[in-house]
Amino acid sequence: MAAGIDHNAAELEALRVLSARVGADPLLVQGAGGNTSLKQAGLLWIKASGTWLMNAATTDIMVPVALAPLLDAVARKDPAAEKAAEFTLADLNPHQLRPSIETTVHALLSHKIVVHVHCVETIAIAVQTNAEALLEERLRGLDWAFVPYRRPGLPLAQGIAERLQPRTNVLVLGNHGLVVAADTVAEASLLLRRVTGLLARTPRAAPSPDLDALIRLAMGRGYRLPIAVEAHAAATDLASCRIAASGSLYPDHVIFLGPGSVIAGPNENADAVVARTTAAGQPAPASLLFPGKGILMRRDANAGAEAMARCLADVAARIDPAARVNYLSLEQNAELLNWDAEKYRQELNRRNVTTLQ
């Protein structure tokens, strides 16, 4: 028995280490996105909602969920399965953390280890109308499935259940990301590396930002330069800018930056763009794209918004300019923004919570 306990503890610690490594790579995970889990002794240990994977090795961010009752709730389409909070074990959850909004996705997969990432290489393919054909070329020989976009949570879990086969251990989620599953942390790590390598493509080179022009456009108007210089490519590369201008590509963009992208006109500075958007009844945008120049972030934009600004650049640079792209609809944007579970993540993001005190 002691050996089994030691093995389980070692595997959970290995998952924490893998989670932190994955979470520190902005090409795999951005901000509070992504999640990992371990099934053992009837429990599903999963990353808490709104926490950052990059902190997994140093902070207690894993939540224990009773697996059998949760799966029963999913099978009955019980709304309680959405948050999964009532299935946590309070005595093993001293911080009273909420389980990830994608707990049901992890529960459905029978493998012991599940890793879900918002890999930019995957998203760049998963937003295209011919995603399945592109994946067939690259993932031939693997046990994979493509799941068209569903809202994260119970709808996504139901979409996965419709496509899942007994041997499936790779899921590509339309307009969302990648899931890999295995029976050990080491196997999951290797599978993640293999799949992301197969899906990788060289991003378009983008011109350097015009920082002097951006500073003039922002001066005194509540906007600043982004922390990550890579984020500018969403605007300096005009093909990426056109892709961004057409709508929202994936859920976390909507949650942390707002629906779509706001593009400045040829003679607009930050003040003029904000006046235009607020006149239309919209809040001041978290980010502004100035074609050919770069981007500006609202002064109060925090780490989650910063991470998603860079993610947009990284994803768009990997989409062929001639590709046909699926964007989230207005209804899908609204569904995300009005969902209680996402409002919880937004609140944590507003507090700039990346670690738990």
C-alpha positions as CSV (number, residue, x, y, z in Angstrom):
1,M,0.0,0.0,0.0
2,A,2.8,2.4,0.9
3,A,4.5,1.8,-2.4
4,G,1.2,2.6,-4.2
5,I,0.8,5.8,-2.2
6,D,4.4,6.8,-3.0
7,H,3.9,6.1,-6.7
8,N,0.7,8.2,-6.8
9,A,2.4,11.1,-5.0
10,A,5.4,10.9,-7.3
11,E,3.1,10.9,-10.4
12,L,1.2,14.0,-9.1
13,E,4.5,15.7,-8.5
14,A,5.6,14.8,-12.0
15,L,2.4,16.3,-13.3
16,R,3.0,19.5,-11.4
17,V,6.5,19.8,-13.0
18,L,5.1,19.1,-16.5
19,S,2.3,21.6,-15.9
20,A,4.8,24.3,-14.9
21,R,7.0,23.7,-17.9
22,V,4.1,23.7,-20.3
23,G,2.5,26.7,-18.6
24,A,5.8,28.7,-19.0
25,D,5.7,28.3,-22.8
26,P,3.6,31.0,-24.4
27,L,3.3,28.9,-27.6
28,L,1.5,26.2,-25.6
29,V,-0.4,28.1,-22.8
30,Q,-1.3,31.8,-22.3
31,G,-2.2,33.2,-18.9
32,A,-4.8,31.2,-17.1
33,G,-5.5,29.0,-20.1
34,G,-4.9,25.3,-20.4
35,N,-5.3,22.6,-17.7
36,T,-3.9,19.3,-16.7
37,S,-5.3,16.4,-14.6
38,L,-4.5,13.1,-12.9
39,K,-6.9,10.3,-12.1
40,Q,-6.2,8.2,-9.1
41,A,-8.1,6.3,-6.3
42,G,-11.5,7.6,-7.7
43,L,-10.4,11.2,-7.7
44,L,-9.7,13.6,-10.6
45,W,-6.9,16.0,-9.6
46,I,-7.3,19.0,-11.9
47,K,-6.0,22.5,-12.2
48,A,-8.2,25.1,-10.5
49,S,-10.1,27.6,-12.6
50,G,-8.4,30.9,-13.1
51,T,-5.0,29.7,-11.9
52,W,-1.8,29.6,-14.0
53,L,-0.2,26.3,-15.0
54,M,3.2,28.0,-14.8
55,N,2.8,28.1,-11.0
56,A,1.9,24.4,-10.6
57,A,5.3,23.4,-9.2
58,T,5.4,26.0,-6.5
59,T,1.7,26.7,-5.7
60,D,-1.1,24.4,-4.7
61,I,-3.4,24.8,-7.7
62,M,-4.7,21.2,-8.1
63,V,-8.3,20.5,-7.0
64,P,-9.6,17.0,-6.1
65,V,-12.9,16.0,-7.7
66,A,-15.0,12.9,-7.1
67,L,-14.9,11.2,-10.5
68,A,-17.8,8.8,-10.5
69,P,-20.5,11.3,-9.4
70,L,-19.2,13.8,-11.9
71,L,-19.4,11.3,-14.7
72,D,-22.9,10.4,-13.7
73,A,-23.9,14.1,-13.8
74,V,-22.3,14.4,-17.3
75,A,-24.3,11.4,-18.5
76,R,-27.5,12.9,-17.1
77,K,-26.6,16.3,-18.6
78,D,-26.9,17.8,-15.1
79,P,-26.0,21.5,-15.1
80,A,-24.1,20.9,-11.9
81,A,-21.4,19.2,-14.0
82,E,-20.6,22.6,-15.6
83,K,-18.8,24.0,-12.6
84,A,-18.0,20.7,-11.0
85,A,-17.5,22.6,-7.7
86,E,-20.0,20.5,-5.8
87,F,-18.0,17.4,-6.6
88,T,-14.8,18.6,-4.9
89,L,-13.6,17.2,-1.6
90,A,-13.5,20.1,0.8
91,D,-11.0,18.5,3.2
92,L,-8.5,18.1,0.4
93,N,-9.3,21.6,-1.0
94,P,-8.3,24.0,1.8
95,H,-8.2,27.1,-0.5
96,Q,-11.8,26.3,-1.7
97,L,-10.7,26.5,-5.3
98,R,-13.1,25.9,-8.2
99,P,-12.2,23.1,-10.6
100,S,-11.3,24.1,-14.2
101,I,-14.2,24.9,-16.4
102,E,-13.1,22.0,-18.5
103,T,-13.2,19.4,-15.8
104,T,-15.8,17.4,-17.7
105,V,-13.5,17.1,-20.7
106,H,-10.8,15.5,-18.5
107,A,-13.3,13.2,-16.8
108,L,-14.6,11.8,-20.1
109,L,-11.1,10.5,-21.2
110,S,-10.3,7.2,-19.5
111,H,-6.5,7.8,-19.5
112,K,-4.8,8.6,-16.2
113,I,-3.2,11.8,-17.4
114,V,-4.8,14.5,-19.5
115,V,-3.1,17.6,-20.8
116,H,-5.0,20.4,-22.4
117,V,-3.2,23.3,-24.0
118,H,-4.0,26.3,-26.2
119,C,-1.1,25.5,-28.5
120,V,-0.8,28.2,-31.2
121,E,0.3,25.7,-33.8
122,T,-2.9,23.7,-33.2
123,I,-5.2,26.8,-33.0
124,A,-3.8,28.1,-36.3
125,I,-5.1,24.9,-38.0
126,A,-8.2,24.4,-35.8
127,V,-9.7,27.7,-36.9
128,Q,-9.7,26.8,-40.6
129,T,-12.7,25.5,-42.4
130,N,-10.7,22.6,-43.7
131,A,-9.1,21.8,-40.4
132,E,-9.9,18.1,-40.5
133,A,-8.2,17.7,-43.9
134,L,-5.1,19.5,-42.8
135,L,-4.9,17.4,-39.6
136,E,-5.3,14.2,-41.6
137,E,-2.2,15.0,-43.5
138,R,-0.2,15.8,-40.4
139,L,-1.5,13.3,-37.8
140,R,-1.7,10.2,-39.9
141,G,-0.9,7.2,-37.8
142,L,-2.1,8.7,-34.5
143,D,-5.4,8.0,-32.7
144,W,-6.8,11.5,-33.0
145,A,-10.2,13.1,-33.4
146,F,-11.3,16.6,-34.4
147,V,-14.2,18.1,-32.4
148,P,-15.9,21.1,-34.0
149,Y,-16.3,24.2,-31.8
150,R,-18.6,23.9,-28.8
151,R,-18.6,26.2,-25.8
152,P,-16.1,25.0,-23.1
153,G,-17.6,23.1,-20.3
154,L,-20.5,20.6,-20.7
155,P,-21.3,21.4,-24.4
156,L,-17.7,20.7,-25.3
157,A,-17.7,17.5,-23.2
158,Q,-20.8,16.4,-25.1
159,G,-19.2,17.2,-28.4
160,I,-16.1,15.1,-27.4
161,A,-18.3,12.2,-26.3
162,E,-19.8,12.1,-29.8
163,R,-16.4,11.8,-31.5
164,L,-14.4,9.8,-28.9
165,Q,-13.3,6.2,-29.7
166,P,-11.8,3.7,-27.3
167,R,-8.2,4.3,-28.5
168,T,-8.4,8.1,-29.0
169,N,-5.7,9.9,-27.1
170,V,-5.4,13.1,-29.2
171,L,-8.2,15.6,-29.5
172,V,-8.0,18.8,-31.7
173,L,-10.7,21.2,-30.5
174,G,-12.1,23.5,-33.2
175,N,-11.3,27.2,-32.5
176,H,-9.8,26.1,-29.1
177,G,-6.8,23.9,-28.7
178,L,-5.3,20.5,-28.2
179,V,-5.8,17.6,-25.7
180,V,-3.4,14.7,-25.3
181,A,-4.0,11.8,-22.9
182,A,-1.8,9.0,-21.6
183,D,-1.3,6.6,-18.7
184,T,1.8,8.3,-17.3
185,V,3.1,11.8,-17.2
186,A,6.2,10.9,-19.2
187,E,4.0,9.4,-22.0
188,A,1.8,12.5,-22.0
189,S,4.8,14.7,-22.3
190,L,6.2,12.7,-25.2
191,L,2.8,12.7,-27.0
192,L,2.4,16.4,-26.5
193,R,5.8,17.0,-28.0
194,R,5.2,14.7,-30.9
195,V,1.8,16.2,-31.8
196,T,2.9,19.9,-31.5
197,G,6.0,19.0,-33.6
198,L,3.8,17.5,-36.4
199,L,1.5,20.6,-36.4
200,A,4.3,23.2,-36.3
201,R,4.8,25.6,-39.1
202,T,7.1,28.5,-39.5
203,P,5.3,31.8,-38.7
204,R,5.4,34.7,-41.2
205,A,8.2,37.2,-40.5
206,A,6.7,40.5,-39.3
207,P,8.2,44.0,-39.7
208,S,9.4,45.6,-36.6
209,P,7.0,47.9,-34.7
210,D,7.2,51.7,-35.1
211,L,7.6,52.4,-31.4
212,D,8.1,56.2,-31.9
213,A,4.8,56.4,-33.8
214,L,3.0,54.2,-31.2
215,I,4.2,56.4,-28.3
216,R,2.9,59.5,-30.1
217,L,-0.5,57.8,-30.8
218,A,-0.8,56.7,-27.2
219,M,0.5,59.8,-25.4
220,G,-1.7,60.9,-22.5
221,R,-4.6,58.8,-23.7
222,G,-4.7,55.8,-21.3
223,Y,-2.7,53.4,-23.5
224,R,0.8,52.0,-23.5
225,L,3.1,49.6,-25.3
226,P,2.6,45.9,-24.7
227,I,5.0,44.0,-22.5
228,A,5.8,41.4,-25.1
229,V,7.3,42.9,-28.2
230,E,6.1,39.8,-30.1
231,A,2.5,41.1,-29.8
232,H,3.1,43.9,-32.3
233,A,3.2,41.3,-35.1
234,A,-0.6,41.1,-35.1
235,A,-0.6,44.6,-36.6
236,T,2.8,45.1,-38.3
237,D,2.1,42.0,-40.4
238,L,-0.8,43.2,-42.6
239,A,-2.0,39.7,-43.4
240,S,-2.2,39.0,-39.6
241,C,-4.0,42.3,-39.1
242,R,-6.6,41.4,-41.7
243,I,-7.1,38.0,-40.0
244,A,-7.5,39.7,-36.6
245,A,-9.9,42.3,-38.0
246,S,-12.4,39.7,-39.1
247,G,-13.5,38.5,-35.6
248,S,-12.7,36.3,-32.6
249,L,-10.7,33.1,-33.2
250,Y,-11.0,31.3,-29.9
251,P,-12.6,31.7,-26.4
252,D,-9.8,33.1,-24.3
253,H,-9.4,36.0,-26.7
254,V,-13.1,36.9,-26.1
255,I,-12.7,36.5,-22.3
256,F,-9.5,38.5,-21.8
257,L,-9.4,41.0,-24.7
258,G,-13.1,41.2,-25.6
259,P,-14.9,40.2,-28.8
260,G,-12.8,40.6,-32.0
261,S,-10.0,43.1,-32.5
262,V,-10.3,46.9,-32.7
263,I,-8.3,48.3,-35.7
264,A,-7.4,51.9,-35.9
265,G,-8.2,53.9,-39.0
266,P,-5.4,55.6,-41.0
267,N,-5.7,59.0,-39.2
268,E,-6.8,57.8,-35.8
269,N,-4.9,58.0,-32.6
270,A,-5.8,56.0,-29.4
271,D,-8.2,58.8,-28.3
272,A,-10.0,58.7,-31.6
273,V,-10.4,55.0,-31.6
274,V,-11.8,55.0,-28.0
275,A,-14.2,57.8,-28.9
276,R,-15.4,55.7,-31.8
277,T,-15.9,52.5,-29.9
278,T,-17.5,54.1,-26.8
279,A,-19.9,56.1,-29.1
280,A,-21.0,52.7,-30.3
281,G,-21.8,51.6,-26.7
282,Q,-18.6,49.5,-26.3
283,P,-16.0,49.9,-23.5
284,A,-12.5,51.2,-24.2
285,P,-10.8,48.3,-25.9
286,A,-8.1,46.3,-24.0
287,S,-5.9,46.5,-27.1
288,L,-5.7,48.6,-30.3
289,L,-4.1,47.5,-33.5
290,F,-2.5,50.1,-35.7
291,P,-1.8,48.5,-39.1
292,G,1.8,48.6,-40.1
293,K,2.8,50.2,-36.8
294,G,2.0,47.8,-33.9
295,I,-0.4,47.6,-31.0
296,L,-1.2,49.5,-27.8
297,M,-2.6,48.1,-24.6
298,R,-5.0,49.9,-22.2
299,R,-3.0,51.0,-19.2
300,D,-4.9,48.8,-16.8
301,A,-4.6,45.7,-19.0
302,N,-3.2,43.0,-16.8
303,A,-1.2,39.8,-17.4
304,G,-4.1,37.8,-18.9
305,A,-4.8,40.5,-21.5
306,E,-1.1,40.8,-22.2
307,A,-0.8,37.0,-22.8
308,M,-3.7,37.0,-25.2
309,A,-2.4,39.9,-27.1
310,R,0.8,38.0,-27.9
311,C,-1.3,34.8,-28.6
312,L,-3.2,36.6,-31.3
313,A,0.0,37.5,-33.0
314,D,1.4,34.0,-32.7
315,V,-1.7,32.3,-34.0
316,A,-2.4,34.8,-36.9
317,A,1.2,34.5,-38.1
318,R,0.7,30.8,-38.7
319,I,-2.5,31.1,-40.7
320,D,-2.1,31.3,-44.5
321,P,-3.5,34.6,-45.8
322,A,-5.6,32.7,-48.3
323,A,-7.0,30.3,-45.7
324,R,-10.8,30.3,-45.1
325,V,-11.2,30.9,-41.4
326,N,-14.1,30.0,-39.0
327,Y,-14.7,32.9,-36.6
328,L,-16.8,32.7,-33.4
329,S,-20.3,34.1,-34.1
330,L,-21.8,37.0,-32.2
331,E,-24.0,34.6,-30.3
332,Q,-20.9,32.5,-29.4
333,N,-19.1,35.6,-28.2
334,A,-22.1,36.6,-26.0
335,E,-22.4,33.0,-24.7
336,L,-18.9,33.2,-23.4
337,L,-19.2,36.6,-21.9
338,N,-22.4,35.9,-20.1
339,W,-21.3,32.5,-18.7
340,D,-20.9,32.5,-14.9
341,A,-17.8,30.2,-15.0
342,E,-16.0,32.7,-17.4
343,K,-17.1,35.7,-15.3
344,Y,-15.3,34.0,-12.4
345,R,-12.1,33.7,-14.5
346,Q,-12.5,37.3,-15.6
347,E,-12.7,38.4,-11.9
348,L,-9.5,36.5,-11.0
349,N,-7.9,38.1,-14.0
350,R,-9.0,41.6,-13.0
351,R,-7.4,41.0,-9.6
352,N,-4.2,39.9,-11.5
353,V,-4.2,36.7,-9.6
354,T,-1.4,34.4,-10.9
355,T,-0.5,32.9,-7.6
356,L,-2.4,32.1,-4.4
357,Q,-1.3,33.8,-1.2
